[in-house]
């Protein structure tokens, strides 16, 4: 169940996604929060550089592998504006991170992109549980999901 603290962290993810958009990048943002509730790291999408693997969830998994013990990683939560793609879900699982809370699901994003006539991504948008079945996942979350939709709509030039 998503609580007030989860909502606060998701709002920060939406802010990071907006920062990515303002920088000319796809609007995704993520936080890594430890078991005590402290934000340990945050990042936003950086794929505009040409490296399509520069997703914030992947960067946070790598950061966690370098800076947290296995026990700390398992107790951590990754908050993100959009559900992990298969690459990021695999990194999350391999590093042994804990719970994921996301604003918008891959299914929602795929439907929005189809609605706007945006070509499909080169990687199939599978749910996190199909890639990392042991991870606890919560989302989508109404409110932040609508904000994420608006950011993607702007990125794809589909202003209402």
TACORBEL-V499376 format. One record per residue. RES is the residue in one small letter. SS is DSSP state (H for helix, E for strand, C for the rest). OMEGA is omega in degrees with one decimal (* if undefined). NEAR is the number of other C-alpha atoms within 8 Angstrom. Layout:
# TACORBEL-V499376
res->RES ss->SS omega->OMEGA near->NEAR
res->RES ss->SS omega->OMEGA near->NEAR
This chain:
# TACORBEL-V499376
res->x ss->C omega->-179.3 near->3
res->x ss->C omega->-178.2 near->6
res->x ss->C omega->-177.4 near->6
res->x ss->H omega->178.6 near->6
res->x ss->H omega->176.9 near->6
res->x ss->H omega->-179.7 near->10
res->x ss->H omega->178.4 near->9
res->x ss->H omega->179.9 near->8
res->x ss->H omega->177.5 near->10
res->x ss->H omega->177.2 near->15
res->x ss->H omega->177.1 near->9
res->x ss->H omega->176.9 near->10
res->x ss->H omega->177.9 near->15
res->x ss->H omega->175.8 near->15
res->x ss->H omega->178.3 near->9
res->x ss->H omega->177.1 near->14
res->x ss->H omega->177.3 near->17
res->x ss->H omega->175.5 near->11
res->x ss->H omega->177.6 near->10
res->x ss->H omega->179.3 near->16
res->x ss->H omega->179.4 near->12
res->x ss->H omega->178.7 near->7
res->x ss->C omega->178.6 near->6
res->x ss->C omega->-177.5 near->7
res->x ss->C omega->175.9 near->12
res->x ss->C omega->-172.7 near->13
res->x ss->C omega->173.7 near->16
res->x ss->C omega->176.7 near->17
res->x ss->E omega->-175.0 near->18
res->x ss->E omega->175.7 near->17
res->x ss->E omega->170.7 near->16
res->x ss->E omega->-176.7 near->13
res->x ss->E omega->-177.7 near->14
res->x ss->C omega->-176.0 near->13
res->x ss->C omega->178.2 near->9
res->x ss->C omega->178.3 near->5
res->x ss->C omega->179.9 near->6
res->x ss->C omega->175.2 near->7
res->x ss->E omega->-178.5 near->9
res->x ss->E omega->180.0 near->8
res->x ss->E omega->175.3 near->9
res->x ss->E omega->178.7 near->11
res->x ss->E omega->177.5 near->12
res->x ss->E omega->179.4 near->14
res->x ss->C omega->179.8 near->14
res->x ss->C omega->-176.1 near->13
res->x ss->H omega->179.4 near->12
res->x ss->H omega->177.9 near->9
res->x ss->H omega->-176.5 near->6
res->x ss->C omega->177.4 near->5
res->x ss->C omega->-175.1 near->8
res->x ss->C omega->177.1 near->9
res->x ss->C omega->-175.4 near->6
res->x ss->C omega->176.0 near->10
res->x ss->C omega->-178.7 near->13
res->x ss->H omega->-179.0 near->14
res->x ss->H omega->177.6 near->13
res->x ss->H omega->179.0 near->13
res->x ss->H omega->180.0 near->10
res->x ss->H omega->176.4 near->14
res->x ss->H omega->178.8 near->13
res->x ss->H omega->178.3 near->10
res->x ss->H omega->-179.0 near->9
res->x ss->H omega->179.5 near->11
res->x ss->H omega->-178.6 near->10
res->x ss->H omega->-169.3 near->6
res->x ss->H omega->-176.6 near->6
res->x ss->C omega->174.8 near->9
res->x ss->C omega->175.9 near->7
res->x ss->H omega->179.2 near->8
res->x ss->H omega->177.8 near->7
res->x ss->H omega->178.3 near->10
res->x ss->H omega->-178.8 near->15
res->x ss->H omega->-179.0 near->9
res->x ss->H omega->-176.2 near->11
res->x ss->C omega->174.5 near->13
res->x ss->E omega->172.1 near->13
res->x ss->E omega->175.0 near->14
res->x ss->E omega->-177.6 near->15
res->x ss->E omega->-178.4 near->18
res->x ss->E omega->-179.9 near->17
res->x ss->E omega->178.5 near->12
res->x ss->C omega->179.7 near->13
res->x ss->C omega->169.8 near->12
res->x ss->C omega->-180.0 near->11
res->x ss->H omega->179.3 near->13
res->x ss->H omega->-177.8 near->8
res->x ss->H omega->176.9 near->12
res->x ss->H omega->178.0 near->12
res->x ss->H omega->178.5 near->10
res->x ss->H omega->178.4 near->11
res->x ss->H omega->-179.5 near->13
res->x ss->H omega->-178.5 near->11
res->x ss->H omega->-179.5 near->7
res->x ss->H omega->177.8 near->12
res->x ss->C omega->176.9 near->9
res->x ss->C omega->-178.6 near->16
res->x ss->C omega->-172.4 near->12
res->x ss->C omega->171.8 near->12
res->x ss->E omega->172.9 near->12
res->x ss->E omega->-178.8 near->14
res->x ss->E omega->179.6 near->16
res->x ss->E omega->-176.1 near->16
res->x ss->E omega->-179.5 near->17
res->x ss->C omega->174.4 near->11
res->x ss->H omega->178.7 near->13
res->x ss->H omega->177.5 near->8
res->x ss->H omega->-178.9 near->8
res->x ss->H omega->178.8 near->10
res->x ss->H omega->179.3 near->10
res->x ss->H omega->179.4 near->8
res->x ss->H omega->-178.4 near->9
res->x ss->H omega->176.1 near->11
res->x ss->H omega->179.1 near->10
res->x ss->H omega->-177.2 near->7
res->x ss->C omega->178.6 near->7
res->x ss->C omega->179.0 near->6
res->x ss->C omega->179.4 near->8
res->x ss->C omega->-179.6 near->6
res->x ss->C omega->176.2 near->7
res->x ss->C omega->179.6 near->5
res->x ss->C omega->180.0 near->4
res->x ss->C omega->-178.8 near->5
res->x ss->C omega->-178.3 near->6
res->x ss->C omega->-178.8 near->9
res->x ss->C omega->174.8 near->9
res->x ss->C omega->-179.5 near->12
res->x ss->H omega->-175.3 near->14
res->x ss->H omega->177.3 near->9
res->x ss->H omega->-179.5 near->7
res->x ss->H omega->-177.7 near->10
res->x ss->C omega->-171.3 near->11
res->x ss->C omega->-178.4 near->7
res->x ss->C omega->-176.1 near->6
res->x ss->C omega->174.3 near->12
res->x ss->C omega->-175.6 near->7
res->x ss->E omega->176.4 near->10
res->x ss->E omega->179.4 near->11
res->x ss->C omega->0.1 near->10
res->x ss->C omega->-178.5 near->10
res->x ss->C omega->179.8 near->10
res->x ss->C omega->-176.4 near->7
res->x ss->C omega->176.5 near->6
res->x ss->H omega->179.1 near->13
res->x ss->H omega->179.0 near->12
res->x ss->H omega->176.5 near->9
res->x ss->H omega->177.8 near->9
res->x ss->H omega->177.9 near->15
res->x ss->H omega->-179.6 near->11
res->x ss->H omega->178.2 near->8
res->x ss->H omega->179.4 near->12
res->x ss->H omega->177.8 near->10
res->x ss->H omega->177.1 near->10
res->x ss->H omega->-178.9 near->9
res->x ss->H omega->-176.6 near->11
res->x ss->C omega->175.6 near->7
res->x ss->C omega->-178.1 near->6
res->x ss->C omega->179.3 near->8
res->x ss->C omega->180.0 near->5
res->x ss->C omega->* near->2
